[in-house]
């Protein structure tokens, strides 16, 4: 297996790495799926279209382009099967993409899922995403968070400190995108923490397929103005992307209206 990955070490005041589940690849004639058990799908790749975003929540997460259409640096916490990484490498080739994965066994499966080796615009780091985000050097334009364990979101990826670090890690006009499970009873508490860290510039929408909610948090002073630019941005993005952003754009527009209705 090609495990071309750098590493991160835990800071003494951050949680130590937990005991990690063993991932495995389930394969048939059409696709390869990453699982930790048979009850949930972590990632799916169609063999005939390895860069396609098969799962609806990944397509919804790409809605960050509506808020930040020209990112230069993208980071992702949780490599999984690499669907978002591969899509961004193909459709946003000028952006540098860093993936941080805590489970080395997931990284060992990268060849099975067609994840390319590290290169000029792509790297995979082995380590805790909270440690990576706590280092505010090399700020990013987009920060994608898709990290889970058997209990849901790991404690270190949903704390007030983590969300504050996410804010600090982003450049001006940067976007934080988080995949959350709709069934997680602590979802509202996580969103409240994000709202505090991001001055209430936060929108939560349902993913394309049931079961997930996607959180978008924005760093910058022009957030209210973006509502009037959504349609134009979706049209401008269409020629260079294989996914449709219209459904996500409509949900964002609706949430913008609710967020700013009644405000001066």
C-alpha positions as CSV (number, residue, x, y, z in Angstrom):
1,X,0.0,0.0,0.0
2,X,1.1,3.5,-0.7
3,X,1.2,5.3,2.7
4,X,2.8,8.5,1.5
5,X,1.8,10.7,4.5
6,X,3.3,13.1,6.9
7,X,2.5,13.0,10.6
8,X,1.2,15.2,13.4
9,X,2.0,14.8,17.1
10,X,-0.4,15.5,19.9
11,X,0.0,18.6,21.9
12,X,0.1,17.8,25.7
13,X,-3.1,19.8,26.4
14,X,-5.2,18.1,23.6
15,X,-6.9,14.7,24.0
16,X,-4.7,11.6,23.2
17,X,-5.6,9.4,20.3
18,X,-8.5,7.1,21.0
19,X,-8.6,3.4,20.2
20,X,-9.6,3.3,16.6
21,X,-11.9,1.0,14.7
22,X,-10.5,-1.1,11.9
23,X,-11.7,0.0,8.5
24,X,-12.3,-2.4,5.6
25,X,-13.1,-2.0,1.9
26,X,-16.2,-3.9,0.7
27,X,-16.1,-4.4,-3.1
28,X,-18.4,-5.6,-5.8
29,X,-18.3,-5.4,-9.6
30,X,-19.5,-1.8,-9.6
31,X,-18.1,0.0,-6.5
32,X,-15.8,0.0,-3.5
33,X,-17.2,1.1,-0.1
34,X,-15.3,2.0,3.0
35,X,-16.8,0.7,6.3
36,X,-15.9,0.3,9.9
37,X,-18.9,-2.0,10.4
38,X,-21.9,-3.2,8.3
39,X,-24.3,-0.6,9.7
40,X,-22.9,2.6,8.1
41,X,-21.2,3.7,4.9
42,X,-18.2,5.9,5.3
43,X,-17.4,6.4,1.6
44,X,-18.3,4.9,-1.8
45,X,-16.4,5.0,-5.1
46,X,-17.8,3.9,-8.4
47,X,-15.1,2.0,-10.3
48,X,-16.1,3.5,-13.6
49,X,-16.1,7.1,-12.2
50,X,-13.6,7.2,-9.3
51,X,-13.8,11.0,-8.9
52,X,-17.6,11.1,-8.8
53,X,-19.3,12.2,-5.5
54,X,-21.6,9.3,-4.9
55,X,-23.0,10.2,-1.5
56,X,-25.4,13.1,-1.2
57,X,-23.7,14.7,1.8
58,X,-20.4,15.1,-0.1
59,X,-22.2,17.0,-2.9
60,X,-23.8,19.3,-0.3
61,X,-20.5,19.9,1.4
62,X,-19.2,21.2,-2.0
63,X,-21.6,24.1,-1.5
64,X,-18.7,25.9,0.0
65,X,-17.9,27.0,-3.5
66,X,-21.0,29.2,-3.4
67,X,-19.5,31.1,-0.5
68,X,-15.9,30.9,-1.5
69,X,-15.6,30.1,-5.3
70,X,-11.8,30.5,-5.6
71,X,-10.1,28.8,-2.7
72,X,-6.3,28.6,-2.9
73,X,-5.9,26.3,0.1
74,X,-8.3,23.6,1.3
75,X,-7.9,21.4,4.3
76,X,-10.0,18.4,5.3
77,X,-10.3,16.6,8.6
78,X,-11.1,13.0,7.9
79,X,-9.8,11.4,4.7
80,X,-12.1,8.5,4.5
81,X,-12.3,7.1,0.9
82,X,-11.0,10.4,-0.4
83,X,-14.1,11.3,-2.4
84,X,-14.0,15.1,-1.7
85,X,-10.2,15.2,-2.0
86,X,-10.3,13.6,-5.5
87,X,-13.1,15.8,-6.6
88,X,-11.3,18.9,-5.6
89,X,-8.1,17.8,-7.2
90,X,-9.8,17.3,-10.5
91,X,-12.2,20.3,-10.5
92,X,-10.2,22.9,-8.5
93,X,-6.7,21.9,-9.7
94,X,-5.1,25.2,-8.7
95,X,-6.0,24.8,-5.0
96,X,-3.7,23.0,-2.6
97,X,-5.5,20.3,-0.7
98,X,-4.4,18.8,2.7
99,X,-6.2,15.9,4.2
100,X,-5.7,15.0,7.9
101,X,-6.6,11.4,9.0
102,X,-6.2,10.1,12.5
103,X,-6.6,6.4,11.6
104,X,-3.4,5.1,9.8
105,X,-5.4,2.1,8.6
106,X,-7.6,4.4,6.6
107,X,-4.5,5.9,4.9
108,X,-3.3,2.4,4.1
109,X,-6.4,1.9,2.0
110,X,-5.8,5.0,-0.2
111,X,-4.7,2.9,-3.2
112,X,-7.9,0.9,-3.1
113,X,-9.9,4.1,-3.5
114,X,-7.7,5.7,-6.1
115,X,-6.4,8.5,-3.9
116,X,-3.3,9.9,-5.6
117,X,0.1,10.0,-4.0
118,X,1.3,13.2,-2.3
119,X,2.4,15.9,-4.7
120,X,2.8,19.6,-5.3
121,X,-0.9,20.3,-4.6
122,X,-1.9,17.4,-2.4
123,X,-0.8,15.9,0.9
124,X,-2.2,13.5,3.4
125,X,-1.1,14.0,7.1
126,X,-1.5,11.2,9.6
127,X,-2.7,12.7,12.9
128,X,-5.4,14.3,14.9
129,X,-7.3,17.0,13.1
130,X,-7.7,19.1,16.2
131,X,-3.9,19.3,16.5
132,X,-3.6,20.3,12.9
133,X,-6.2,23.1,13.3
134,X,-4.6,24.4,16.5
135,X,-1.6,25.3,14.4
136,X,-2.6,28.6,12.9
137,X,0.3,28.8,10.5
138,X,-0.5,28.2,6.8
139,X,-4.1,29.5,7.0
140,X,-6.7,28.0,4.6
141,X,-9.7,29.3,2.6
142,X,-11.8,26.2,3.2
143,X,-11.8,23.8,6.1
144,X,-13.9,20.6,5.7
145,X,-14.6,18.5,8.8
146,X,-15.9,15.0,8.3
147,X,-14.6,13.1,11.2
148,X,-16.5,10.4,13.2
149,X,-15.9,7.6,15.5
150,X,-18.4,4.9,16.8
151,X,-20.1,7.4,19.1
152,X,-20.4,10.1,16.5
153,X,-18.2,13.2,16.3
154,X,-15.0,12.8,18.4
155,X,-14.9,15.1,21.5
156,X,-11.8,17.0,20.2
157,X,-13.7,17.9,16.9
158,X,-16.8,19.5,18.5
159,X,-15.4,21.5,21.4
160,X,-15.6,25.3,21.7
161,X,-11.8,25.4,21.6
162,X,-11.8,23.4,18.3
163,X,-14.3,25.8,16.7
164,X,-12.3,28.8,17.8
165,X,-9.2,27.2,16.3
166,X,-11.1,26.7,13.1
167,X,-12.0,30.4,12.9
168,X,-8.3,31.3,13.5
169,X,-7.2,28.8,10.9
170,X,-9.3,30.4,8.2
171,X,-8.3,33.3,6.0
172,X,-10.6,36.3,5.6
173,X,-13.7,35.1,3.6
174,X,-12.9,31.6,4.6
175,X,-15.5,28.9,5.1
176,X,-15.8,26.1,7.6
177,X,-18.0,23.1,6.5
178,X,-19.0,20.4,8.9
179,X,-20.8,17.2,8.3
180,X,-23.1,16.3,11.2
181,X,-25.4,13.3,11.9
182,X,-29.0,14.5,12.2
183,X,-29.5,11.8,14.8
184,X,-26.9,13.2,17.1
185,X,-28.8,14.7,20.1
186,X,-25.9,17.1,20.7
187,X,-26.2,18.7,17.3
188,X,-27.8,21.9,18.5
189,X,-25.1,22.3,21.2
190,X,-22.4,22.0,18.5
191,X,-24.1,24.5,16.3
192,X,-24.5,27.0,19.2
193,X,-20.7,26.7,19.8
194,X,-20.0,27.4,16.1
195,X,-22.3,30.4,16.2
196,X,-20.3,31.8,19.1
197,X,-17.0,31.2,17.4
198,X,-18.2,32.7,14.0
199,X,-20.2,35.7,15.2
200,X,-23.5,34.0,14.2
201,X,-22.5,33.8,10.5
202,X,-23.6,30.2,10.4
203,X,-26.1,28.3,8.2
204,X,-27.3,24.7,8.7
205,X,-29.0,22.8,5.9
206,X,-30.1,19.2,5.3
207,X,-27.8,17.2,3.0
208,X,-29.1,15.9,-0.3
209,X,-29.9,12.5,1.3
210,X,-31.5,12.1,4.7
211,X,-29.4,11.5,7.8
212,X,-26.9,14.3,7.7
213,X,-26.9,18.1,8.3
214,X,-24.2,20.3,6.8
215,X,-23.0,23.4,8.7
216,X,-21.5,26.3,6.8
217,X,-19.7,29.0,8.9
218,X,-18.2,32.1,7.3
219,X,-15.3,34.4,8.4
220,X,-15.6,37.9,7.0
221,X,-17.6,41.1,7.0
222,X,-19.5,40.5,3.7
223,X,-21.6,37.5,4.7
224,X,-25.0,39.2,4.5
225,X,-24.2,40.4,1.0
226,X,-23.5,36.9,-0.3
227,X,-27.2,36.1,-0.3
228,X,-27.7,38.4,-3.4
229,X,-24.8,36.7,-5.3
230,X,-25.8,33.0,-4.9
231,X,-27.6,32.6,-8.2
232,X,-24.8,34.3,-10.2
233,X,-22.1,32.2,-8.5
234,X,-23.9,29.0,-9.2
235,X,-24.1,29.9,-12.9
236,X,-20.5,30.8,-13.0
237,X,-19.4,27.5,-11.4
238,X,-21.5,25.2,-13.6
239,X,-19.1,24.9,-16.5
240,X,-16.2,23.6,-14.4
241,X,-18.1,21.2,-12.1
242,X,-19.8,17.9,-12.7
243,X,-22.2,18.2,-9.7
244,X,-25.3,20.4,-9.6
245,X,-25.2,23.1,-6.8
246,X,-28.8,24.3,-7.4
247,X,-30.4,22.3,-4.6
248,X,-27.7,23.5,-2.1
249,X,-28.0,27.0,-3.4
250,X,-31.8,27.1,-2.8
251,X,-31.4,25.8,0.8
252,X,-28.7,28.4,1.5
253,X,-30.9,31.2,0.1
254,X,-33.8,30.1,2.3
255,X,-31.6,30.0,5.4
256,X,-30.1,33.4,4.5
257,X,-33.6,34.8,4.4
258,X,-34.5,33.3,7.8
259,X,-31.2,34.5,9.3
260,X,-31.5,38.1,8.3
261,X,-35.3,38.6,8.2
262,X,-36.4,41.5,10.4
263,X,-32.8,42.8,10.7
264,X,-32.0,46.4,9.8
